[in-house]
Amino acid sequence: MSRCAAPIPAGLRSPRRSLCALLALALTLPVLASGAGADAEAGDDGLADLSLEQLGDILITSVSKHSERLADAAASIYVIGAEDIRRAGVRTLPEALRLAPNLQVARLSTMQYAITARGFNSTTANKLLVLLDGRTVYTPLYSGVFWDAQDVPLEEVEHIEVISGPGSTLWGSNAVNGVINVITRAAGSSRGLRLTAGGGDQQRYGSLRYSNRLGELGAYRTYLKWDGYLGGERLDGAPVRDAWRKLQAGFRFDGGGRGTPLQLQGDLYDGSLEQTGPGRAQIAGANLLARWTQHLSNGGLLRLHGYYDRTKRNFPNAYSERLDLIDLDLQHSLPLSEQHRVAWGGGYRLARDRVGSSSTLAFLPAHRDLQWINLYIEDEITLTRQLDLTLGARLERNSYTGWEFLPTLRLSGRTDDNSTWWAALSRSVRSPSRIDRDFHSPGVNAQLQGGPDFDSEISRSAELGFRGGGQDFSYSVTLFHQRYRDLRTIKQLGPRYFVIDNGIHGRTWGMEAWGNYRVSPGWRLGLGTLRLHQHYRADPDSFRSPSILGNDPSYQAQLRSSHNLAAGLELDLAWRQVGRLPQPAVPGYGALDLRLGWRPRPGLELALSSTNLLDRRYREFNGNGVRVARRGIDLKLSAEF
């Protein structure tokens, strides 16, 4: 079965019309500002002070587990900076991820999102690995992310590294199609008190952050944040009972000497969701992370990190869960010579999962302990001045399928300091989750259960990319092709008896591209696009339901404009166009967001944001009659003391 691009329905705004609307605003409003835009001050965050060439010098860690320049990274990686997040006016981590052109992000309710890279998008998307300061947050229940439980104060995010493509050699078996690493600021990066409050017709929120030094011991930061979302609407305007509120608090401490830094941080949260049925859904959790780093005299590095994570979920008439996770990881990197560097390490992960069942679904056994053990090595060799070779391999053992082998080979070259080409071959797997093996749904008309022999889903990928730029522009283009084997499907064993099985095979291929252009010292444009093609076939005794392989558009595009109109006055516009979804069918749409910010002095900001200006209501992911995205307005005040 294949999917291909389809024309946008005539009743919808076309990409051309949406793009023209954005360009008209982006090009005329700066002129109306009395020509101040070209010479406007950038503000204290320095948006205009860094050239795009200098942005290529940003240090990232997610591609190779050690610091390297973004311009040199041999992967399809997009970095969302702190300034990008602030000027987008977003309040949640999933909304911030919309800024990455190599991700597919769709909102389903006040707290539920479908997020993926390179296909297979659904509410239970399971081929994308997400880390918060190195803490892996996917659930062993279905190998995906509960986005309602994953939250950070966005004002404290340093940047977000978004890799599309496999990262299993370094990060593990679920990094099949991408890795997201959210990195927060060090505790000593700011001092004093910050207050943020705001709201609009769809949400209310507030936060408090205090940071200071503890003499020679180091620095600390504490925070408290509250978010409340009003219920949504259906396409016909009828209300939806999905009002959501959440309270979260946390801390971070950074200490130790220059050669042996120590990091401690933790979070505590509690939230509740209104439901159509009786009762409210409840979530709660806590986590604690510790990381110790030793810089060695030979230029090497030794890092030990571990964390504990507890999650509680209770959805009345569906299921309840109590999950305790312990994760330990050791990494040692050492330079063998100026042209040769080796990094190796290992880790252990334990999950104690306790699930309560209902009359419609259950996990049997209800209590299960799962373990993962891994060993990995990565060898970076400089072949010539312009050519590098990276060889990597990982052995990982899980409780369901035993040992898995995850190799990668990467070759990269430089034509100058800001231009890099790279090619990669990788093998990755998604190991079984509890829903694949332990799920039971004793329906009246049919019974579905997990497959006792369900095996890992396998991906073999090939990528070719080029990244370049200059003083005022930068761009990245990646071509990819991935072959999949043993994807999840459903097999019928009897008249009313079905089992989860590995019965779908296929491939995806496409292109990711984005670029940035600095029109003037205070004005930047960013453009991104994604093309995705998919082709799958099912075994004769298997079939696929509409939700098995996700629901993906064949294309999407975005354009962003960030302009300093005058000293302290900012205008930001963001347009995105998303193609139609095939099953269930959802029309393509265009969306335009606007933000107007005023910063009368450093540390004080007043911002007015409006979202979805092109349509009052539209569907992003769901079928007919369910919750829709709608036009909204928000006012935020932030002050530092």
N, C-alpha and C positions, 0 to 999 in steps of 0.2 A: 504494500500500500504506500502511495507516495503523496506528498504534499507539495504544492507549488504556490507561487504568488497569485493572488486574485485581485481584481480591481476593487477599489473602494466603492461601496454603494453610493448611488447618486444623491441620496438624501443627506449624506454626510459632507462636512467640509473637506475639500481636497487638500493634500499636502501643500500644493502650490498656494492655495488661498490662505492656509494657516501660516505658511512661511512668509507670504507677503505681508500679513498683518504684523508679524513680529519685526520684520525688517523695517516696515514703516515706522513703528514705534521706536525701534533702536536707532534709526537714522535721523528722525525728525526731532525727537525730544531733546537730544543734546544740542541741536541747533537753536531750539527755543530757549535754552538756558544761557543765552547771550554769549555763546562761544566759549563758555567757561570750561567745558568738558575737556578740551585738549590740554589745558594747563592746570587742571584741578589737582588739589593735593590728594594723595592716596589715602590719607588717614593713618592711624598709628599701626595698622596691621601690615602696611607696606605692599598692598596689591600692585601698585604701579612701580614700586621700587625695584622689583625683581624682573629681569628680562626672562623671556621664555627659554633662552639659552641657559640662564642660571637655574631655572626650575629643573632642568635636566640633571643638576648636581645634587638634588634631593637624595638623601640616603634612605634606601629601603632594605628590608630584611627578609621578606616573604619568599623571594625566588630562590635564594641559596642559604638561608638561615644565618647569613652574616651580612654586615653592612656593605652595600655597593651602590654606585650611582644609578639613578633611574635610567639615564641614557645608555648604560652598559648592560642592563638586565636582559637576559636571553629568554624573554617570555612576553606574552601579551598582557601587560600590566598597566592599569590606569590608577592614578593616585588622586584621591579626593582630599583636598587640603582643608585645613581649619577655616581658611577664608572662604572657600567654596561653600562650606556648610553654613557659615554665618550668613552669607549673602543670598543663599537659597531660601532662607526663612523657614526651614523645616524644623520639626520638633521631635521626630522619631528616627531611629536608626534605619528602618526600611525606607523611609522617605529620603533620607540622605543618600541611600544606595541608588536611588533613581538617577543621581548625577553621573553614575558610571555608564558609559555607552555600551559596555560589553556585558551588562546584566539585563535580564528581563524581570521587571518588577510590576506586580499588579496587586491592587488593594481589593480585598473581599469584604471587609467589615471594619469596625472601629479598631480591632486588634489583630485581624488575621490578614496575612499577606502570602502571595505566591511569588517566590524569588528563586531564580536559577541563572545559570550561564549555559549557553549552547544547547538549549532545549530541555525537554522533560519537565516543564513547569506545571506545578499543581500545588494544592494546599499541603501536600505531603512530599514535595520535591526532595530528593534524597541523594543527589550527586554533587552537592556543593558543600565544601567544608568551611565553617565559620569559626573564627577565633576572636576573642576579646582579650587583648594584651597577652596573647599566647595561650589563653584558656579555651580549649575546644568545647563547643557548646551544642553539638548535635546530640539528639536523644537516641538511645539504643532501641526505643520503642518502634521507630520507623526510619531511622538514619537521617532524619531531617532536623529542622530547627523550629522550635516553638518561638515565634517572633514576639509574642506577648511577654515572654519571660526575659528576653534579651534586651537590655536597655543600658545606656550610659548617658551621663550629662553631655550633650553634644558640644557645649561650650568648652569642655575639657578634652576634646578629641584633638590630637596633634595632626593625624591624617589617617586615611583608610586606604589600604593597599588591596586592590581588586585584581586578581589574576584569573583570566579565563583560560581554560585548558587544564590538563592533568597536573596535579602536584603530589601524587601519592608517594613518590620516593622519599620526600622529606616529611610529609604531613600525615600520611596514613591512607587506609583503604577507601575512605569515603571522599577523598579529594579527586573525583573522577573528571568533573567538568570545570572545576574552578576552586579557588581559595579566596576568602575574604578575611583580612586581618585588620581589626580595629585597634589602633594604637593611641593611648591617651597620653597627655602631657605629663612630664615629670612633676612631682609635687613642688619642687623648688622653682618652677617656671613662672609662678605668680605669687603675690602676697596680698593679704587683706581679705575683705569681704566682698562678695558679688551677690546681688539680688536680681532675680529675673521674674517677671510676672507678665501674664498676657492672656489673651483669649479672643474668641470671636463667636460666630454663629454655630460652630461645631465642636469647639473644645475650650477648656480652661486649663491653665497650668501655672506653676510657680516653682522656683528653686532658690536654694540658698547654698553658697559655697564659701568656706573659709580656709585659708591656707597661710602657713607661717613656718618659721624655722625653729628647730629645737637645738639651738646652739651649734656645737660641733658634731652633734649626732646625725643631723640631716634635716629634712624638711617633710612636712605633712600637709595633707589636704583632706577636708571632710565635706560632705555635701548631703543635702536633703532635697528631694524633688517630688512633686505631686502632679499627676496628669489626670484629667477627667474629660471624657468624650461623650457628647450627646448621642442619642440614637440616630440611626440613619434613615434613609428613605428608599422605597422601591421605585421602579421606573414610572409607575403611575402616580407617585407622590405619597403613597400610603406609608405610614411610619414603620420602622423596623425596631424590634426590641433588642438592641445590641449596645446599649449604653455601657461605658467602660470606665473604671477608675483604678488608679494604681499609685501607691506610695513606695518610695525607694530611698534608701540612705546608704552611704558607703564612705570609705576612706582610702587613702594611699599614702605610704611612707617610702621615701627614698633616702637611704643613708649609706654608710660605709665610706671607705676612702676612695680615691680616684682609681686605684687598681683593683678594688674588691667591692663594687657596688652591691647593695642589697635593696630589694624591692619587696614591699608587703602591701597588699591591698585586699579589700573585701567589699561585699555588697549584701544588703538585706532588703527584701521587697515583699509586698503583699498587694494583691489586686483582685477585683471581682467584676464579673460580666453579667449583664442582664440577659435572660434567655426568653425564647418564645414559650417554653414550657415552665413548669413550676420551679422555684428556687433560682439562685444565682450561682453561676460557675465561679469557682475560687481558685486562685493560684497563689503560691507563696514559695519563698526560697531564700537561700543564703549561700555565699561562696567565700572562700579565702584562698589567696594565691601568695606564694613566696618564690622569689627568684634571686639566686646568688650567682655572681659572675666573678671569675678570677682571670685577670689579664696576665699572661705568662711572659717571662723574660725573653723567650725566643720569638715573640710576636704571635704566639698562639692564644687560645682562649678556652677556658673551661667554664661551662654554665650548667647549673642544676636548678631545675624548677619543678614545682609541684603545686597541686591545688586540690581542694575539697569542694564539692558542689552538691547541695541538697535542693531538691525540687519537689513540691507538692502540688498536685492538680486534682480538682474534684469537679466533674461535670455531671450534675444530677441526671439520672436516667440514661447515662451513657457509660462512663467509667470514672475511676479514681486511680491515682498513681502516687507512689512515694519512691523517689529515686535518689540514691546516694552514690556519688562518683568520687573516686580517688585516682589521680593521675600523677605519675612521676616521669621526668624526662632528664636525661643527661646528654650533653653535647660537648665534644672535644674537637677543636680545630687547630691545626698546626701547619705552618709553612715548611715544606721540605726543602724548598729553594725559592729563588725569586720567580721561577716559572712554574712552580708546582705547589699546590695547596690541597690538603686532605682534611675532610671533616667527617667524623663518625659519631655514633651515639646509639642510644637505646632507650626504651621506655616501657612502662607498665601501667595499665589502666584497668580498674576494677569498677564494675557497675552492679549495685544491688538494687534490683527493680522489684517493686511490690505493687501489683495492679489489682484493683477491685472491679468486679464485673457487674453487668446488668443483664436484663432479660434479652437484650439484643446483641451484645457482644461480650467476649471474654478473652483473656489470655491464659492459656493452660500450658504449663503450670502457672499459677498466679504469682508465685515467688520464684525468681531466677537470678543467679549470680553469673555475670558474664565477665570474661577476662580477655585482654589484648596484650600481647608481648611483641616488641619489635626491636630489630637491629637494623641500622642503616649505615651506609658509607657513601660519600660523594667525593670524587677526585676531579679537581680543576687543574688543567694543564695548559700553559701558554705555549702553543706550537710555534708561532711567529709573533712578531710585534703587533700584527693586526688580526691574529687568528687564535681563538681559544676553544678548547674541547672540554666538555664536562661529562663524566661518566658517573652514574649513580645507581644504587640498588638498595632495596629494602626487603627484608624478610619479616613478615608480620603474621602472628598466629592469633586466631579468634576462636571463640568457644564453639562455633558452628561448623566451620569448614577446615579448621586446622591452619596449616602454613600457606601463605600466599607470597608470590614473588613479584615485586614491583620495580622493574628497571626503567631507566631513562638514559637517553643519549642526546646531548645538545652540542651544537657547533655554532659559534658566533664569530663575527668579524667586524672590524671597524674601518670605515673609510675616512673618518676624521673624528674629532673629539665629541661630536654630537650626532653622529650617524652610526647606527648599528644594524646589521642584518643577522638573522639567526634562523636555525632550523632545528627541529626536535622530533624524536621518536620516543614514545612512551607506552607502557602497559600499566593499566590501573584496574582496580576492581572495586565494586561496592559489595562488601560482605553482608550476609543476611542480617536482618533485624528481627525483633520479636514479632512484628506483624507478618513477616514472611514465614516463620516457623511455628509460632505459638498462637496465632489468631484463630478464634472460633466465633462464628455467627450462626446460631441455631434459629434460622428463620422459619416461618410457618410454611412457606411454599418451597424453600430451598435452603440447603445448608452449605456454608462456605467455611473452610478452615485452612490454616497454614500448611505448607508442604513439608513433611518430615525430611524430605531429601532436597529441599530448595538449596541451590548452590549459589556461589557468588556471581554477580553480573560482571562481565569482562569488557573492557574497552581497550582498543589499540588505536593510537592517534598519531597523526603526522601534522606538523605545523611549519609554516614558513612565514617569517615576519621581517619588517623593516621599520626602523624608527629614525627620524632625522629632524632637522630644523636649523634655525639660526637665531639671530638676536631677537627678532620679532615674530617668529612663527615656529611651530613644532607640529609633527604629525606622526602617526603610527598606523601601519596597515598589517594585518595578519590574515593569512589564508589557513584554513584548517580542514581536516578530514578525519573523522573518527568512525571506526567500525565497532559494532557492539554485538556481543554474543550472550545468550542465556538471560535475556531481559525478562522481567517478571511478567507473567501472564496467568490466566486461569484455565484449568483443565477440568473437563467434565468426566467424572468417574461413574456416575449413575444418573438415573432419571432426575433426581433432585439433590445431587451431591456433587460439589465442586471443590477443587483444591488449588491452592496457589502453587505455581510451577514456573520453571524456566523454559519458555517456549517461543520467544520472539527474538529475532536477529535483524540487523539492519545497519544503516550508516547515516551519518549526518555530515554535511559539508557546508562551507560558507565563508564569509569574510567579515572581519571587524575592522573598522577604520575610524579614526578621530583626529582632530587637529585643533590648534589654538592659534589665534592671530591677535597681536597687539596693535590695534589701529592707531592708538596714541598713548602717551604715558598713563592716562587714566581710563582707558577703554580697552576691554578685551572681548573677543568673540571666541566661542568654542562650538565645534560642530562634531557630531558623531553619528555613525550609522552601523547597522548590523543586518546582514543577510544570512538566512538560515534555510537550508533544504534538508528534508528528511525522507528516508525510504526504509520501510520495515516490511518484514514478512513473518507470518506466524506458522508454527508447526501444524501439520494437519489435524492433530487432536487438541489443539489449543485455540483459544479465541481471545480477543482483546476488547475490553470495555472502553468507553470514551475516556475514562480517567487513568487507564493503565500507563500510557506513554506521555501523559501531560497534554497541554493545550498551548501551542506556541505560534506566534505570528511568523510569517516568512520574512518580514522586514520590520525595522523600526529605525527612527531617526530623531535627533534632537539638535537644537540650536540654542545657545545661551549667550546673553550679552550682559556684561558687568561694566557699568559706566559711572565714573565720579563726575557728577554734573557740576559741582562747585565744592568749595571747601566744606567738608562734612556732609554733603548731600550725595546720596547714592541711588542709582536706578538699576534694577536687575530684572531681566526678562528671560523666561525659559519656555521654549516651545518643544513639544514632542509629538511625533506621529507614530502610531502603532498600527500595524496591519491587522486584518481580520484574523480571528481565531477559528479553527476548523471544527473542533468537536469538544464540547457543544459550541455551536456557531455563535460567535459574537462579532458584530460589525467592527471594522477598524475605526479609530477615533483620532482626533487631534486635540491637544490641550495646551493652553497658554496660561502661565503664571506670571505675576508681577509683584515686585517688592520695591518699596520706596523707603529708604532709610535716612535718618538724620543723626549725625554724631557731632554735637556741639563742642564736645571736648573728649579727650581720651578717656575711655572707661564708661562713657555714657552714651546710650543708644536708644533711639525710638524708631520702630520700624512698623510699617503698614504693609501687609501682604494680602494678595487676592489670588485665589487658585481657580483653575478651570473656567477661565473667562469666556471660552468659545461656546460652551454649552451649559445649560442649567443642570441637566442630568445626563449621564451616559454610563454605559456598562464598560468595565475594564476587563472582567474575567468571567463573570457568571453568565448563566443563560437568562431567558426572559423571566421577569417577575421578581427577581431577587434584588438584593441591595445594590445601589448604583453609586458612582462617584458624583459629586455635585459641586456647584459653585460655592465658594466660601470666602470669608474675609477674617483677618486676624490682626490684632494690634499687640505689639510686644514692647516692653520697657526693660532695659537692662542697665544696671549701674554698679560700678566698682568703687570701693572706698578704701 
